[in-house]
Structures are given as C-alpha cells and as structure tokens.
Amino acid sequence: MSVHDREHLDVTHVDQLVDWLQINHSTSSGLWVVYAKKKSGLPGPTYDEMVRAILRFGWVDSIPGKVDAQRSKLYVSPRKPTSAWSQSNKVRVDELIASGLMLPAGLAAIDLAKTNGSWSRIDGAQNAEVPEDLETAFLLHAGSRENFENFPRGVRKQILEWISQAKTPTTRSKRIAETAELAAQNIRANQWRGPKA
C-alpha cells in the first residue's frame, strides 16, 4: 500500500486526532490528517496543535498535501528509531513533559533517540554550524565558503542537515564534496531544480 493510499481522518478539533491515536498509535503505520485551512474560516486544528498531539505518542509529521481549496492534509506516522529530532520538536516535547501531557510511547521515543544519538544528530546543522570536514572541502574550492555563507540561513541549515543525516561515511563524503563544488559555482546543493528537459 502506497503512503498516499493510507487512511484519512477528517478532523475539526485536535481532540479527534488524539482520540484516534489513543486507539491506533501502536498498530497503525501512518495516517493522513485532513483539516481546514486557516483562511477557510472553517474549524480545524493548527499545525502546532497537531504536531504536539502526535509527539505525545512518539509520532512525527512528514508530508503535507492539498485536499481542495478549503482543506489540507498532513501525513503523520510512528517516528523511526533513527529519525533526527528538530529543535522545534525538542522544545515542544519539553513543554509537553513540563505540563504532564507526554505519554509513555512519546517518552520511549525520546529515550531511544537520546540513547542512539538521533536526539542530537542535527543540532549543529540546526544552528548552521559548518562541520570541520566541510570547512576542509571549502578550502579546496575557491569562493565556496563565501558563496555558502551568502545562501539564506534556512538553505544552509537544510544542506547541513542533509550532510549530517548521511547514513555512511562514504555518503557523507560525497555530500561534502558536492556541497563545496556547487557552492564554488554559487549553486545550492540538495535543491530541487525542476525536471530535466
């Protein structure tokens, strides 16, 4: 079954998502949450409300989608054990823990992430910190460091996260080389450039 064929749940309030998760969080492989767009004027949960709800159960959001002019959808699923944690989600879970809203499944996902390193894997990238191996690669390509620094901060973070999430040293090395080579040409690595003609 394709991810696009998975169950869809129409919600007008975040409690409907929480109710569904209480029953299905340990058995479902994912769900499309269908909700009203803010500009529609229809009742619906906010993105932040939905993300906070799923984090409580150890789930994560991934793919946004359009349903129609008034509704959007968001694909949510159980967090993979090695999935990196964004700073914004860490802040959310800290607040959920402080308010007593985190559930055992969510706490287990946090504990696992802290044990296997996925909790902090992209911290440097989230802070736009350039790793030493990329600094070294910039030295081999004139102008690459300056061009990279002139990319928008969000783009730099995205590239750095892409590098930091490489699963093997070989893949990381290839991503480092590509980033430096393209930056020397003032081209952003790991960016969609449209279909090839």
N, C-alpha and C positions, 0 to 999 in steps of 0.2 A: 504494500500500500504506500503510495506517494504521500509525502507530508501534506500536499495540497488536498488529499482526499480524507484527511483526518477529521474527526468530529468538530463541529462548530457549535459554540454555545453563545446564544444571544443574551446579553446582559444589559440591564438598565441601572443596576447598582452593584458595587463591588461585592456585596454580601452574597450575591448569586454565584460569583466565581469562588468565593471562599467555601460556600456550601458544596459546590461541585468538587473542589479539591479535597475537602474532608472525606468524601466518599471514594474518590478516584486517584488521589495523588500517588499511591503506591502501586497502582496497577496500570495506569494509562501511560502511553509513550508520548503523548502530546495532545494539544487542543488548540483550536483557533477560537480566540475570544472575540466576538463581534460586538462592537459598541458604537454609540452615536458620536459623530464628530462634534467637537466643541461648537463650531459655527452653526450646526444644525438646529440648536436650541432644544434638542430632544434630551431626555435624561440619560445619563451614562456616566460610568466611572472615568476618572482621569488616568492617564498613563501611569503616574506615580502611584495612585491607589492600586492599580492592577499589579504593578511590579512589587510593591510592598506585600500584597496578598500572596503572590507566588513564592517570594523569598521565604516566607514563613514555613513553607512546605518543602524547601530545598529545590525549587524550580527556578527557571530562568526564561526571560523573553528572548526572542531571536528575530523572527521575520515579521515585518509589518506588511499589511496589504490593504487594498481598497476593495470594498464591497459594492458600494454605489455612491451617489452624490452625498448621502447623509450618514453613511456608516463606513467605518474602517474595521480592520481585524488585526489581531496580534497573535502570532504563534508562540505558545508557551509550552515548555516541556521540562522533564526532570533534568536537573543540571548534571552534565557528565562529570565523572570524578576528577578529571584533569582540566576542566574548564576554568579559565582565568577569571578572577574577580575584579570588576571595575571599582574604582574609588567610590563612585556614586552608590553602587550596591553595598559596599562596605559601610558607608555612612548610614544607609537605610537599615541594614541589619543591626548596627549598633543602637540605633534609635528603637527598633523593634524589641531588641533584648532589654533595653533600659525600661521600656514600657510594659514588659512582660508578655509581649504578643508572639514571640518566636515559639515555634512548636518543635517537638523532638526531631522531626525529619529535617527541618531547616537548620537546627543546631548541629545535627550529624553532618550535614553538607559542609558547614563551616569548619567543624573539627577535622574532617577529611582533607579539606583544602589547606588547612594550616599544617597538617601532617605531611602531605605530599608536595607542598610548595606552590600549589596553584593559587593560594591566597595572595601571595606577594609577587608572583611571576612577572606581572606587568607594571609593578609600582614605578620603576624607573621610567618606563615609557609613558605612563600616565602623567608623570612630572616633566616630560620632554627631556629627560636626561640622556645624552648621547653616550652609548657604551664605548669602552676602550677599543674594541675591535672595529667599530665603525669609524672612530677617530683616526685609527691607523689607516683604514681604507681611504678616508678623505685625503690623507697626505699623499696618496698615490695618484690623485686626480685633481689637477689644478682647478680651483674655483668651486669645487664640490661643497666644501664646508660652508662657504659664504652663501652659495645658492640655497643649500639646505636650510640655513638659518633664516633665509628670506621667505621660505614657504610659510603659509599660515600655520599657526601653532597646532590647530586641530589636525592638519595634514601631517605635520611632523610626528605628532603623537600616534596617528594611525600607522605610519610607516614603522615607527619604533615598536609598536605593539606587534605588527606583522613579523618583524625580526625576532622579537623576544618569544613569540609563540612557535617558532620553528621547532619541530619535534626531534630533529637530529642535528649534530654539529655541521654536517655537510650542507643541509638545507639552510642553516643559519649563515654559513659562509657564502653561499650563493646569493642569499638575500642581502647580505652586507655588500658584496661586490656590486650587485645590481643597483643598490641604493646609491653608492658612491659614483658609479659610472654614469648613471642617469642624472644625478644631481650636478655633475660636471657640465652636462648639457642643459641644465636648468629644467629637467624633466622630473616629475614626481614618480617615485617607484610605487608599485602596487596600486595603481589608479586605473579605473575603467576608462578606456579611451574610445569606446564605441566599436561597432562591428567593423571588421576589416573589409575593404572593398575588393 
